[in-house]
Amino acid sequence: GATPGVLGLSVEGNLKPTIQFLLNCLDPNHTTKVDDHNEEEEEEEDDDEYKTLLRKCILKHPQILALSLANLSAKRDYFDAIETTCIDNDSIKNDGKNGKNAKCTLSARVLMSAPSTYSLSLTDNIIPKVEYLASLWGSHNNAHGGKNNSTTLSDNLREYPQILTLSQEGNIIPTLSFYNMTGYIHLDSQGVPSRKNQKEVSAATTTAQPYPQKGIIRSRYIATSLYNRLLPRWHFLLEEQEKRRNREQQLLLLEEQLLLEEKTSSPTIINNNKDK
């Protein structure tokens, strides 16, 4: 169907190495040789779970099987340079509700949620996009895997990795412009949050929150469809506000009319009483 070229790849030379690489990406701590029988059973359960995750990845984006190992490895290393591991072991124990997502690397999180990202050009698409988002979220130094504000950038990418599949010029920037126009955020002429906006967010997020500060605007909101969701809802809101203003104006006119009628009718009643 979508990728007929995959059928022409060598099983031993291409497909098996690629699938093994992707499994290792999902589970970097995976080991194939286990001596203890109980551990072997647990390992088999983990294998089944990771294979299920990989199956979903391939169904979402079968083209990933046609990528070279060098191509996949470069992107995995880039994402893991931003954040080598998701959460420390103690945090994993205290946050079991997130399952595999709680202890996966950033590259695995992207692979599970947005596998088509791996088909994008690293130098021409992914890196410029991440750098732009890093500047938006105030973590520009970490776009190349630096340690400054590492959790800020990785957490925002991890929250909604699908943002990496969007066009910077065609989707991300227009959506941010919409939020800027409506006053949800305040961007300067360079398209990054103004100092005033950064101070407001910093003051709001440093009061009593033990976790790292999130970005100016969440990645999920940036990835929201501008033309299919945001603009229709915005126009609906404007129409409802206009209807409400019209109703209020009509009620005000009616009230003024009633007051005027009351004033004009009162003297007539008084005069009639005097005549009697």
N, C-alpha and C positions, 0 to 999 in steps of 0.2 A: 503494500500500500504506500505508505508515506516515504519509506526509504528502501526502494528495491535494490539499491546498491549494496545493502548489507548482505544480501544473499550471495553476492559475489566475493565476499571476504573469506579468507582462510580461517577455518575453525581453530586450528592449532596456532597459527601465526598471528591472528588478529582478534577473533572473538573471545577466546578463552583468556588471553592476557588482559584484554580490556575489561571483561567482566570481573576478573580477579582484582584488577586495579580498583574498579568501582566499589567492590565489596570491601577492600581494604580502606578505601576512602570513607565509607560509611562506618567502619569499625576498625580504627587504627590499631587497636589492641588485640585484634583477632589472632588466634594461634591455631594451627592445624593439628598439632601433636599434643595430646593430653594423656597423662599416665593414669590418673585417678579415674575410676569408672563413674563416680558421681559427677565429677567435674566434666567428664566427657558428655554425660547426658545434658548438663546445663549448657555446654558448648554447642551441642546439637540444637537445642532450643533457640539459642542466640543466632545460630546460623540460619535457622528457618525464618526467624524474625527479620534478619538483615536481608535475606534473599527475597522476602516479601516486599521489603522497602525498595530493593533494587528493581524488582519486577515492576513496581509502580512507576519508578523513575523512567524505565525503558519504555513503558506504555505511554507515558506523557511525552517523551522525546526520544524516539528510537534512533534518531540521527546521531545520538551520542556514541553509539556503537561504531560508527564510521570514523570517529576522531582518533588521531594518533595518540600513543601513550605520552609522547613528548608534549603534545598540545594539552592533554588533560592534566599532566603533571605540573606544567607551568601555572595553570589556573588554580589548581589545588594549593600549590605552594604560595601563590599570591594571597589567596583568601586566608590561609593558615598563618601567614606572616602578619596579617592584621590582628588575628587572634589565634594563638596556637592551640588553646583548649578553651572550651566554653565556660566551664565552672569547675572549681576545685572539688575534690572528692567529698569533703564535708558538706558542701552545698548540695551535691547530688543526693546524699543521704537524707537531707532535710527537705528535698523537693522532688520526691519520687513521683509526684503527679504528672510531671512532664515526660516521664519515660525516657525513650532514646534521645529525644530532642534536648533533654537536660544535660547530657554529657557528650553530645556530638561536637565535632569541630565546626567552625564556620563553613569550611568547604563542604562538609557533609550536609549541613543545614541547607546550603544553596542547592546541592545535588538533589536532596529530597523534595524541596518545595519549588525550585525553579531550575530544572535540569537543562533547559534550553540556554541558560546563561553560558554553559560550557561550550556552546557552538559560536558564541560571539568572539570577536577579535579582542585579545587581551590588551594590546597596545592602543588600538584605535577606538575601542568601545568601552571595555570594562574599566580600565584605569582612569581615563578622563571622566567617566561617569562617577566613579567612586570618589575621585578628587573633588568633583563639584559638590557631591552630597556631603563630603567631609567638611568642606568650607561652609556649607549650609548649616551643618550641625555643630560647627565650632571645633572640629577635630582634624584640621587640615594636615597637621604634621603626621597623622597616623595613616594616611592614605597609602603609604608605601611600607606599612608594617611597623612604624615606630611605636614606642611605648606610651607616648603622651596621649591621654584621653582614649586609650585603646578600647575600654569597655563602652564608651559612648558610641563610637563608630560601629563596632562589631554588634552591639546590642540593637542598634537601629537597622542594620542590614539583616540581622538575625530575625528581627520581629516580622519583617515581610520581605523575604529575598526576591520576590517577584518584581520588585522595583528595579532590579538590575536588568530585567528584560525589556524595560520601557525605553523609548527613544528620549534622549536628553532634550533635543530641540523640539521634537514633535509632541511629547507628552509631559515630561517633568517640568520644563520651564513654563509652558502655557498654564499648567495647573497651579504652579506657584504664583504666576502673575494674577491668576483669578483670586487666589487667597489674599494676595497683596491688595488687589482692587477692592475686595470686600472688607478689608480691614482686619482679617483674621491674623495676618502677619504683616510686618513692615520690612520691606526690602529696600536696600539702597540701589544706586544706579548700576552697580555691578551684579545685582541679583542675589546678594547675600543679606542676611538679617542686619538691620541697622543697629547701632550701639544701644539705642534706646530700647529696642526690642530684646536685645541680649541681656540688658540689665534687668528688665522686667521678668524674663524667664528665669534668670539666675536667682533673683530674689524670691521667686515663687517656688523654686525647686530646691533651695538650700535650707529651708526652714526646719523641716523634721523628716526628711527622707533619707534613709540609710543607704539606698541603692544609688548607682551612678545617675547623673543627670541625663535625661532624655534630650533628644534634639528639639530644635525650635518647633518643628512640626513632624509628627510621626510619619514613618515611611508608608504606613498603610494609607494615610490620608493623601500623601503625594501620589500614590499609585491609583487612587480613585479616578474612574473615568470622568474626564471633564465634560465631554459632550453627551454621554449617556446617563450620567448621574448628577454631577454638580450643577451644570447649567440648567437642566430641566427643573431641578428642585429650587434653584435660585429664582428662576422666573416665576415658578409657582408661588414662592414666598412673596415676591414683589406684587403679584396679582392679588394675593390674599390681603396684603397690607393695604393695597389700593382700595379693595372692597371694604375693608374695615374703616378706612378714612372716609369713604363715601357714606357708609352707614352712620358714622359719627356725625358727619356734616348734615345728613338728613335729619337725624335726631335733634341736632342743634337748631336747625331751621324750624322744625316742628315746635320745639320748645319756645322759640322766639315768637312764632305765630300765635301760640296759645297765650303767651304773656300779653301780646299786643291785643288780642281779642278780649282778654280779661280787663285790660285797662280801658278799652273803648266801651265795653258793656257796663261797667260799674257806674259811670256818671249817669247813664240813662235810667238805671234803677233808682238812683237817688232822686233824680228829677221827677220821676213818676210819683214817688212817695210825697214829695213836696206838693205836687198838684192835688193829691188827695187831701 
